[in-house]
Amino acid sequence: MGFLSVVIAAIASYAFGAIWYMVLAKPWMAAAGLRENEINRKDPKPYIISFVSALIVAGMMRHIFFISGIDTVGTGLMGGFGLGIFIVSPWILTNYAFSMRPRALKLIDGGYATFGCTIMGLVLVLV
């Protein structure tokens, strides 16, 4: 059951990311300094890397939840949110601060990390 919950949590977060970045595509591209013709949507590599990364994060979150006794909807949401906003997002902010990336990019990518982890946390306690 553990492996299945990890896969479903990764799929849920990945699907959320697809929606997040479709909605925020124009501001994200502007903040990232990219133009539409510079993005190759037919290249599967970024999508594969993104999904494998989601699997890795979900797997580690499941491990953390198990050893911490996180097993309710409330604690799953808070655990996922906390990991996203206090662990993942600060790393993104640190990398972007040194590379002089715009605030909008920090907010968009940090927001995805935070809400994606929150969704993973919820799924991990439900499945």
DSSP file (Angstrom, degrees, kcal/mol; ACC not computed):
  #  RESIDUE AA STRUCTURE BP1 BP2  ACC     N-H-->O    O-->H-N    N-H-->O    O-->H-N    TCO  KAPPA ALPHA  PHI   PSI    X-CA   Y-CA   Z-CA
    1    1 A M     >        0   0    0      0, 0.0     4,-2.2     0, 0.0     5,-0.2   0.000 360.0 360.0 360.0 -32.3    0.0    0.0    0.0
    2    2 A G  H  >  +     0   0    0      1,-0.2     4,-1.9     2,-0.2     5,-0.1   0.915 360.0  47.9 -61.0 -44.9    2.9    2.4    0.7
    3    3 A F  H  > S+     0   0    0      1,-0.2     4,-2.3     2,-0.2    -1,-0.2   0.911 111.1  51.5 -63.9 -41.7    4.2    2.3   -2.9
    4    4 A L  H  > S+     0   0    0      1,-0.2     4,-2.6     2,-0.2     5,-0.2   0.906 108.4  50.8 -62.2 -42.2    0.8    2.9   -4.3
    5    5 A S  H  X S+     0   0    0     -4,-2.2     4,-2.5     1,-0.2    -1,-0.2   0.878 109.7  51.4 -64.5 -35.9    0.2    5.9   -2.1
    6    6 A V  H  X S+     0   0    0     -4,-1.9     4,-2.4     2,-0.2    -2,-0.2   0.929 111.5  46.6 -64.9 -45.6    3.5    7.3   -3.2
    7    7 A V  H  X S+     0   0    0     -4,-2.3     4,-2.5     2,-0.2    -2,-0.2   0.922 114.4  46.7 -63.8 -44.3    2.7    6.9   -6.9
    8    8 A I  H  X S+     0   0    0     -4,-2.6     4,-2.6     2,-0.2    -1,-0.2   0.905 112.4  50.4 -66.5 -40.1   -0.8    8.4   -6.4
    9    9 A A  H  X S+     0   0    0     -4,-2.5     4,-2.4    -5,-0.2    -1,-0.2   0.905 111.3  48.8 -63.1 -40.8    0.6   11.3   -4.4
   10   10 A A  H  X S+     0   0    0     -4,-2.4     4,-2.6     2,-0.2    -2,-0.2   0.917 111.8  48.6 -64.5 -43.2    3.2   12.0   -7.1
   11   11 A I  H  X S+     0   0    0     -4,-2.5     4,-2.7     2,-0.2    -2,-0.2   0.913 111.4  50.4 -62.3 -42.7    0.5   11.9   -9.8
   12   12 A A  H  X S+     0   0    0     -4,-2.6     4,-2.3     2,-0.2    -2,-0.2   0.923 113.8  43.8 -63.2 -44.8   -1.7   14.3   -7.9
   13   13 A S  H  X S+     0   0    0     -4,-2.4     4,-2.5     2,-0.2    -1,-0.2   0.901 113.7  51.2 -67.3 -40.5    1.1   16.8   -7.4
   14   14 A Y  H  X S+     0   0    0     -4,-2.6     4,-2.0     2,-0.2    -2,-0.2   0.915 110.9  48.3 -62.2 -44.2    2.2   16.4  -11.0
   15   15 A A  H  X S+     0   0    0     -4,-2.7     4,-2.0     2,-0.2    -2,-0.2   0.907 110.5  51.5 -63.3 -42.1   -1.3   17.1  -12.2
   16   16 A F  H  X S+     0   0    0     -4,-2.3     4,-3.2     1,-0.2    -2,-0.2   0.920 108.4  52.5 -59.4 -42.9   -1.6   20.1   -9.9
   17   17 A G  H  X S+     0   0    0     -4,-2.5     4,-2.7     1,-0.2     5,-0.3   0.876 105.6  54.2 -61.1 -38.5    1.7   21.4  -11.4
   18   18 A A  H  X S+     0   0    0     -4,-2.0     4,-1.5     2,-0.2    -1,-0.2   0.928 113.9  41.2 -61.4 -44.4    0.3   21.0  -14.9
   19   19 A I  H  X S+     0   0    0     -4,-2.0     4,-2.6     2,-0.2     5,-0.3   0.939 114.1  53.0 -67.9 -46.6   -2.7   23.1  -14.0
   20   20 A W  H  X S+     0   0    0     -4,-3.2     4,-2.0     1,-0.2    -2,-0.2   0.918 114.6  40.7 -53.9 -49.6   -0.5   25.6  -11.9
   21   21 A Y  H  < S+     0   0    0     -4,-2.7    -1,-0.2     2,-0.2    -2,-0.2   0.739 111.8  55.3 -79.9 -22.1    1.9   26.2  -14.8
   22   22 A M  H >< S+     0   0    0     -4,-1.5     3,-0.9    -5,-0.3     4,-0.3   0.927 113.0  43.2 -69.2 -44.4   -0.8   26.3  -17.5
   23   23 A V  H 3< S+     0   0    0     -4,-2.6     3,-0.3     1,-0.2    -2,-0.2   0.888 124.5  35.6 -65.6 -39.4   -2.6   29.1  -15.5
   24   24 A L  T 3X S+     0   0    0     -4,-2.0     4,-2.6    -5,-0.3     5,-0.3   0.111  83.0 117.2-102.7  21.0    0.6   30.9  -14.8
   25   25 A A  H <> S+     0   0    0     -3,-0.9     4,-2.9     1,-0.2     5,-0.2   0.922  75.8  45.2 -57.9 -49.5    2.4   30.2  -18.1
   26   26 A K  H  > S+     0   0    0     -4,-0.3     4,-2.4    -3,-0.3    -1,-0.2   0.949 117.1  42.2 -65.7 -49.1    2.7   33.8  -19.3
   27   27 A P  H  > S+     0   0    0      0, 0.0     4,-2.5     0, 0.0    -1,-0.2   0.881 115.8  51.5 -65.4 -33.1    3.9   35.3  -16.0
   28   28 A W  H  X S+     0   0    0     -4,-2.6     4,-2.6     2,-0.2    -2,-0.2   0.943 110.8  47.0 -66.0 -46.6    6.2   32.3  -15.5
   29   29 A M  H  X>S+     0   0    0     -4,-2.9     5,-3.0    -5,-0.3     4,-0.8   0.918 113.5  49.0 -61.2 -42.7    7.7   32.7  -18.9
   30   30 A A  H ><5S+     0   0    0     -4,-2.4     3,-0.6    -5,-0.2    -1,-0.2   0.930 114.1  45.3 -62.0 -45.1    8.2   36.4  -18.5
   31   31 A A  H 3<5S+     0   0    0     -4,-2.5    -1,-0.2     1,-0.2    -2,-0.2   0.845 114.3  48.7 -68.2 -33.3    9.8   35.9  -15.1
   32   32 A A  H 3<5S-     0   0    0     -4,-2.6    -1,-0.2    -5,-0.2    -2,-0.2   0.568 113.2-119.7 -81.6  -8.8   12.0   33.1  -16.4
   33   33 A G  T <<5 +     0   0    0     -4,-0.8     2,-0.3    -3,-0.6    -3,-0.2   0.828  67.4 135.4  74.8  31.7   13.0   35.3  -19.4
   34   34 A L      < -     0   0    0     -5,-3.0     2,-0.3    -6,-0.2    -1,-0.3  -0.820  44.3-146.8-113.7 152.3   11.6   32.8  -21.9
   35   35 A R    >   -     0   0    0     -2,-0.3     3,-2.3    -3,-0.1     4,-0.4  -0.833  32.0-108.9-111.7 156.5    9.6   33.3  -25.0
   36   36 A E  G >  S+     0   0    0     -2,-0.3     3,-1.4     1,-0.3    -1,-0.1   0.861 118.1  54.9 -50.7 -43.2    7.0   30.8  -26.3
   37   37 A N  G 3  S+     0   0    0      1,-0.3    -1,-0.3     3,-0.1    -3,-0.0   0.565 100.1  62.4 -73.2  -6.5    9.1   29.8  -29.3
   38   38 A E  G <  S+     0   0    0     -3,-2.3     2,-0.6     2,-0.0    -1,-0.3   0.519  86.9  84.5 -92.9  -6.2   12.0   28.9  -26.9
   39   39 A I    <   -     0   0    0     -3,-1.4     2,-1.0    -4,-0.4     3,-0.1  -0.866  64.3-156.3-103.3 123.5   10.1   26.2  -25.1
   40   40 A N    >   +     0   0    0     -2,-0.6     3,-1.2     1,-0.2    -3,-0.1  -0.799  13.8 177.7 -98.7  94.1   10.1   22.7  -26.7
   41   41 A R  T 3  S+     0   0    0     -2,-1.0    -1,-0.2     1,-0.2    -2,-0.0   0.604  76.2  65.1 -73.9 -10.4    6.9   21.1  -25.3
   42   42 A K  T 3  S+     0   0    0     -3,-0.1    -1,-0.2     2,-0.0    -2,-0.0   0.604  76.3  98.0 -87.2 -11.6    7.6   18.0  -27.4
   43   43 A D    <   -     0   0    0     -3,-1.2     4,-0.5     1,-0.2    -3,-0.0  -0.678  59.7-162.9 -77.1 115.8   10.8   17.2  -25.5
   44   44 A P     >  +     0   0    0      0, 0.0     4,-2.5     0, 0.0     3,-0.3   0.685  69.3  87.9 -75.2 -16.0    9.8   14.5  -22.9
   45   45 A K  H  > S+     0   0    0      1,-0.2     4,-2.8     2,-0.2     5,-0.3   0.891  87.0  46.4 -56.1 -48.9   12.9   15.0  -20.7
   46   46 A P  H  > S+     0   0    0      0, 0.0     4,-2.2     0, 0.0    -1,-0.2   0.879 114.7  49.1 -62.4 -34.1   11.6   17.8  -18.5
   47   47 A Y  H  > S+     0   0    0     -4,-0.5     4,-2.2    -3,-0.3    -2,-0.2   0.895 113.1  46.3 -70.4 -39.8    8.3   16.0  -18.0
   48   48 A I  H  X S+     0   0    0     -4,-2.5     4,-2.8     2,-0.2     5,-0.3   0.935 113.8  48.0 -66.8 -47.0   10.0   12.7  -17.1
   49   49 A I  H  X S+     0   0    0     -4,-2.8     4,-2.4    -5,-0.2    -2,-0.2   0.904 111.7  51.6 -60.1 -41.7   12.4   14.5  -14.7
   50   50 A S  H  X S+     0   0    0     -4,-2.2     4,-2.1    -5,-0.3    -1,-0.2   0.914 112.3  44.8 -62.3 -44.1    9.5   16.3  -13.1
   51   51 A F  H  X S+     0   0    0     -4,-2.2     4,-2.3     2,-0.2    -2,-0.2   0.917 113.0  49.5 -70.0 -42.0    7.6   13.1  -12.5
   52   52 A V  H  X S+     0   0    0     -4,-2.8     4,-2.2     1,-0.2    -1,-0.2   0.907 111.2  51.3 -62.0 -40.2   10.5   11.2  -11.2
   53   53 A S  H  X S+     0   0    0     -4,-2.4     4,-2.7    -5,-0.3    -1,-0.2   0.907 107.9  51.9 -62.0 -41.4   11.3   14.1   -8.9
   54   54 A A  H  X S+     0   0    0     -4,-2.1     4,-2.8     1,-0.2    -2,-0.2   0.894 108.8  51.2 -62.1 -39.7    7.7   14.0   -7.7
   55   55 A L  H  X S+     0   0    0     -4,-2.3     4,-2.5     2,-0.2    -2,-0.2   0.913 110.5  48.6 -62.1 -42.8    8.0   10.3   -6.9
   56   56 A I  H  X S+     0   0    0     -4,-2.2     4,-2.3     2,-0.2    -2,-0.2   0.933 113.7  45.7 -63.8 -46.6   11.2   10.9   -4.9
   57   57 A V  H  X S+     0   0    0     -4,-2.7     4,-2.8     1,-0.2    -2,-0.2   0.935 114.0  48.4 -63.2 -46.2    9.6   13.7   -2.9
   58   58 A A  H  X S+     0   0    0     -4,-2.8     4,-2.5     1,-0.2    -1,-0.2   0.889 110.7  52.1 -62.1 -39.0    6.4   11.7   -2.3
   59   59 A G  H  X S+     0   0    0     -4,-2.5     4,-1.9    -5,-0.2    -1,-0.2   0.919 112.5  43.9 -63.7 -43.8    8.5    8.7   -1.2
   60   60 A M  H  X S+     0   0    0     -4,-2.3     4,-2.7     2,-0.2    -2,-0.2   0.892 112.3  53.1 -69.1 -38.5   10.5   10.7    1.3
   61   61 A M  H  X S+     0   0    0     -4,-2.8     4,-3.1     2,-0.2     5,-0.2   0.912 107.5  51.7 -61.9 -41.0    7.4   12.4    2.5
   62   62 A R  H  X S+     0   0    0     -4,-2.5     4,-2.6     2,-0.2    -1,-0.2   0.919 110.5  48.7 -61.1 -42.7    5.8    9.0    3.1
   63   63 A H  H  X S+     0   0    0     -4,-1.9     4,-2.5     2,-0.2     5,-0.2   0.938 113.1  46.5 -61.8 -47.5    8.8    7.9    5.1
   64   64 A I  H  X S+     0   0    0     -4,-2.7     4,-1.6     1,-0.2     6,-0.2   0.920 113.3  49.5 -61.6 -44.3    8.8   11.1    7.2
   65   65 A F  H  X>S+     0   0    0     -4,-3.1     5,-2.4    -5,-0.2     4,-0.9   0.910 111.1  50.4 -61.7 -41.8    5.0   10.8    7.7
   66   66 A F  H ><5S+     0   0    0     -4,-2.6     3,-0.8     1,-0.2    -2,-0.2   0.951 113.7  42.2 -63.0 -50.2    5.4    7.2    8.8
   67   67 A I  H 3<5S+     0   0    0     -4,-2.5    -1,-0.2     1,-0.2    -2,-0.2   0.728 117.5  49.0 -72.4 -19.0    8.2    7.8   11.3
   68   68 A S  H 3<5S-     0   0    0     -4,-1.6    -1,-0.2    -5,-0.2    -2,-0.2   0.516 109.7-120.2 -94.7  -6.8    6.4   10.9   12.6
   69   69 A G  T <<5 +     0   0    0     -4,-0.9     2,-0.8    -3,-0.8    -3,-0.2   0.770  52.8 161.6  73.4  25.8    3.0    9.2   13.0
   70   70 A I      < +     0   0    0     -5,-2.4    -1,-0.2    -6,-0.2    -2,-0.1  -0.711  13.5 135.4 -80.8 113.1    1.3   11.6   10.6
   71   71 A D        +     0   0    0     -2,-0.8     2,-0.3    -3,-0.1    -1,-0.2   0.275  39.4  83.0-148.0  13.2   -1.9    9.8    9.6
   72   72 A T  S  > S-     0   0    0      1,-0.1     4,-2.8    54,-0.0     5,-0.2  -0.817  80.6-112.5-117.9 163.0   -4.8   12.2    9.7
   73   73 A V  H  > S+     0   0    0     -2,-0.3     4,-2.6     1,-0.2     5,-0.2   0.924 116.8  48.9 -57.4 -46.0   -6.1   14.7    7.1
   74   74 A G  H  > S+     0   0    0      1,-0.2     4,-2.4     2,-0.2    -1,-0.2   0.925 115.1  41.9 -62.5 -46.3   -5.2   17.6    9.3
   75   75 A T  H  > S+     0   0    0      2,-0.2     4,-2.8     1,-0.2    -1,-0.2   0.845 113.7  53.9 -72.7 -31.3   -1.7   16.5   10.0
   76   76 A G  H  X S+     0   0    0     -4,-2.8     4,-2.5     2,-0.2     5,-0.2   0.927 111.4  44.9 -65.0 -44.8   -1.1   15.4    6.4
   77   77 A L  H  X S+     0   0    0     -4,-2.6     4,-2.8    -5,-0.2     5,-0.2   0.939 117.6  43.9 -63.3 -47.1   -2.1   18.8    5.1
   78   78 A M  H  X S+     0   0    0     -4,-2.4     4,-2.9    -5,-0.2    -2,-0.2   0.895 113.9  50.4 -67.3 -39.6    0.0   20.6    7.7
   79   79 A G  H  X S+     0   0    0     -4,-2.8     4,-2.4     2,-0.2     5,-0.2   0.939 114.6  43.5 -62.7 -47.0    3.0   18.2    7.3
   80   80 A G  H  X S+     0   0    0     -4,-2.5     4,-2.3    38,-0.2    38,-0.3   0.927 115.9  47.7 -63.8 -45.4    2.9   18.7    3.5
   81   81 A F  H  X S+     0   0    0     -4,-2.8     4,-3.1    -5,-0.2     5,-0.3   0.928 112.3  50.1 -60.9 -45.6    2.5   22.4    3.7
   82   82 A G  H  X S+     0   0    0     -4,-2.9     4,-2.6     1,-0.2     5,-0.4   0.912 111.1  47.7 -61.8 -44.0    5.2   22.7    6.3
   83   83 A L  H  X>S+     0   0    0     -4,-2.4     5,-2.3    -5,-0.2     4,-1.4   0.908 115.5  46.7 -63.2 -40.4    7.7   20.7    4.2
   84   84 A G  I  <>S+     0   0    0     -4,-2.3     5,-2.8    30,-0.3    -2,-0.2   0.941 121.2  33.6 -66.7 -47.9    6.8   22.8    1.1
   85   85 A I  I  <5S+     0   0    0     -4,-3.1    -2,-0.2    29,-0.2    -3,-0.2   0.805 129.1  33.6 -82.6 -28.7    7.0   26.2    2.7
   86   86 A F  I  <5S+     0   0    0     -4,-2.6    -3,-0.2    -5,-0.3    -2,-0.2   0.568 131.9  21.8-106.0 -10.3    9.8   25.6    5.2
   87   87 A I  I  X5S+     0   0    0     -4,-1.4     4,-1.0    -5,-0.4    -3,-0.2   0.709 127.7  31.8-117.3 -59.4   12.0   23.1    3.4
   88   88 A V  I >><S+     0   0    0     -5,-2.3     4,-1.9     1,-0.2     3,-0.6   0.957 116.9  50.7 -71.9 -51.9   11.6   23.2   -0.4
   89   89 A S  H 3><S+     0   0    0     -5,-2.8     4,-2.9     1,-0.2     5,-0.2   0.871 105.4  55.8 -60.0 -40.2   10.7   26.8   -1.0
   90   90 A P  H 3> S+     0   0    0      0, 0.0     4,-2.4     0, 0.0    -1,-0.2   0.869 107.0  51.1 -61.4 -32.8   13.7   28.2    1.0
   91   91 A W  H <X S+     0   0    0     -4,-1.0     4,-2.5    -3,-0.6    -2,-0.2   0.922 111.0  48.0 -67.1 -42.1   16.0   26.2   -1.2
   92   92 A I  H  X S+     0   0    0     -4,-1.9     4,-2.7     1,-0.2     5,-0.2   0.945 112.6  49.0 -60.2 -47.4   14.3   27.6   -4.3
   93   93 A L  H  X S+     0   0    0     -4,-2.9     4,-2.4     1,-0.2    -2,-0.2   0.885 110.3  51.2 -60.7 -40.1   14.6   31.1   -2.9
   94   94 A T  H  X S+     0   0    0     -4,-2.4     4,-1.8    -5,-0.2    -1,-0.2   0.947 112.1  45.6 -62.5 -48.6   18.3   30.6   -2.1
   95   95 A N  H  X S+     0   0    0     -4,-2.5     4,-1.2     1,-0.2    -2,-0.2   0.917 116.0  46.3 -60.8 -43.2   19.1   29.4   -5.6
   96   96 A Y  H  <>S+     0   0    0     -4,-2.7     5,-2.6    -5,-0.2     4,-0.2   0.827 107.0  57.9 -71.2 -31.7   17.1   32.2   -7.2
   97   97 A A  H ><5S+     0   0    0     -4,-2.4     3,-0.9    -5,-0.2    -1,-0.2   0.925 109.3  44.4 -63.9 -43.5   18.5   34.9   -4.9
   98   98 A F  H 3<5S+     0   0    0     -4,-1.8    -1,-0.2     1,-0.2    -2,-0.2   0.762 114.4  48.9 -73.7 -23.8   22.1   34.1   -6.0
   99   99 A S  T 3<5S-     0   0    0     -4,-1.2    -1,-0.2    -5,-0.2    -2,-0.2   0.318 110.9-122.2 -97.2   9.2   21.1   33.9   -9.7
  100  100 A M  T < 5 +     0   0    0     -3,-0.9    -3,-0.2    -4,-0.2    -2,-0.1   0.850  48.2 171.7  58.2  39.8   19.2   37.2   -9.4
  101  101 A R      < -     0   0    0     -5,-2.6    -1,-0.2     1,-0.1   -69,-0.1  -0.509  37.4 -95.4 -79.6 150.4   15.9   35.8  -10.5
  102  102 A P     >  -     0   0    0      0, 0.0     4,-1.7     0, 0.0     3,-0.5  -0.217  25.9-116.4 -67.3 155.1   12.8   38.0  -10.3
  103  103 A R  H  > S+     0   0    0      1,-0.2     4,-2.6     2,-0.2     5,-0.2   0.866 113.4  60.5 -56.9 -39.8   10.4   37.9   -7.4
  104  104 A A  H  > S+     0   0    0      1,-0.2     4,-2.6     2,-0.2    -1,-0.2   0.892 104.4  48.8 -59.4 -40.0    7.6   36.7   -9.6
  105  105 A L  H  > S+     0   0    0     -3,-0.5     4,-2.6     2,-0.2     5,-0.4   0.899 110.2  51.7 -66.8 -39.9    9.6   33.5  -10.5
  106  106 A K  H  X S+     0   0    0     -4,-1.7     4,-2.4     1,-0.2     5,-0.3   0.919 113.3  45.0 -60.6 -44.1   10.3   32.9   -6.8
  107  107 A L  H  X S+     0   0    0     -4,-2.6     4,-2.2     2,-0.2    -2,-0.2   0.907 114.8  46.9 -68.8 -42.4    6.7   33.2   -5.9
  108  108 A I  H  X S+     0   0    0     -4,-2.6     4,-2.0    -5,-0.2    -2,-0.2   0.957 120.1  37.2 -65.8 -50.4    5.4   31.0   -8.8
  109  109 A D  H  X S+     0   0    0     -4,-2.6     4,-2.2     2,-0.2    -2,-0.2   0.885 118.9  48.9 -72.2 -38.2    7.9   28.2   -8.3
  110  110 A G  H  X S+     0   0    0     -4,-2.4     4,-2.4    -5,-0.4    -1,-0.2   0.872 110.1  53.2 -66.4 -36.5    7.8   28.4   -4.5
  111  111 A G  H  X S+     0   0    0     -4,-2.2     4,-2.8    -5,-0.3     5,-0.4   0.912 108.5  49.0 -64.3 -42.7    4.1   28.4   -4.6
  112  112 A Y  H  X S+     0   0    0     -4,-2.0     4,-2.9     1,-0.2     5,-0.3   0.932 111.6  49.5 -62.0 -44.3    4.0   25.2   -6.7
  113  113 A A  H  X S+     0   0    0     -4,-2.2     4,-1.9     2,-0.2    -2,-0.2   0.919 114.5  45.3 -60.5 -43.5    6.5   23.6   -4.3
  114  114 A T  H  X S+     0   0    0     -4,-2.4     4,-1.8   -30,-0.2   -30,-0.3   0.956 120.0  37.1 -66.8 -51.7    4.4   24.5   -1.3
  115  115 A F  H  X S+     0   0    0     -4,-2.8     4,-2.4     2,-0.2    -2,-0.2   0.835 114.4  56.4 -73.8 -31.4    1.0   23.6   -2.6
  116  116 A G  H  X S+     0   0    0     -4,-2.9     4,-2.2    -5,-0.4    -1,-0.2   0.916 110.0  45.4 -63.7 -42.4    2.4   20.5   -4.4
  117  117 A C  H  X S+     0   0    0     -4,-1.9     4,-2.7    -5,-0.3    -2,-0.2   0.867 110.4  55.0 -67.2 -35.9    3.8   19.2   -1.1
  118  118 A T  H  X S+     0   0    0     -4,-1.8     4,-2.1   -38,-0.3   -38,-0.2   0.928 109.2  46.9 -61.8 -44.6    0.5   20.0    0.6
  119  119 A I  H  X S+     0   0    0     -4,-2.4     4,-2.6     2,-0.2     5,-0.2   0.909 111.5  51.4 -63.7 -42.6   -1.4   18.0   -2.0
  120  120 A M  H  X S+     0   0    0     -4,-2.2     4,-2.8     1,-0.2    -2,-0.2   0.926 108.6  52.0 -59.0 -44.5    1.1   15.1   -1.6
  121  121 A G  H  X S+     0   0    0     -4,-2.7     4,-1.2     1,-0.2   -44,-0.2   0.897 110.4  47.9 -59.5 -41.9    0.6   15.2    2.2
  122  122 A L  H  X S+     0   0    0     -4,-2.1     4,-1.2   -46,-0.2     3,-0.4   0.944 113.7  46.1 -64.2 -48.5   -3.1   15.0    1.8
  123  123 A V  H  X S+     0   0    0     -4,-2.6     4,-2.3     1,-0.2     3,-0.3   0.892 106.7  59.2 -62.8 -40.3   -3.0   12.1   -0.6
  124  124 A L  H  < S+     0   0    0     -4,-2.8    -1,-0.2     1,-0.2    -2,-0.2   0.827 110.2  41.8 -61.9 -31.8   -0.5   10.2    1.5
  125  125 A V  H  < S+     0   0    0     -4,-1.2    -1,-0.2    -3,-0.4    -2,-0.2   0.687 115.9  49.8 -88.3 -17.1   -2.8   10.1    4.5
  126  126 A L  H  <        0   0    0     -4,-1.2    -2,-0.2    -3,-0.3    -3,-0.1   0.778 360.0 360.0 -88.4 -28.4   -5.9    9.3    2.4
  127  127 A V     <        0   0    0     -4,-2.3    -1,-0.1    -5,-0.1    -2,-0.1   0.425 360.0 360.0 -99.0 360.0   -4.5    6.4    0.4
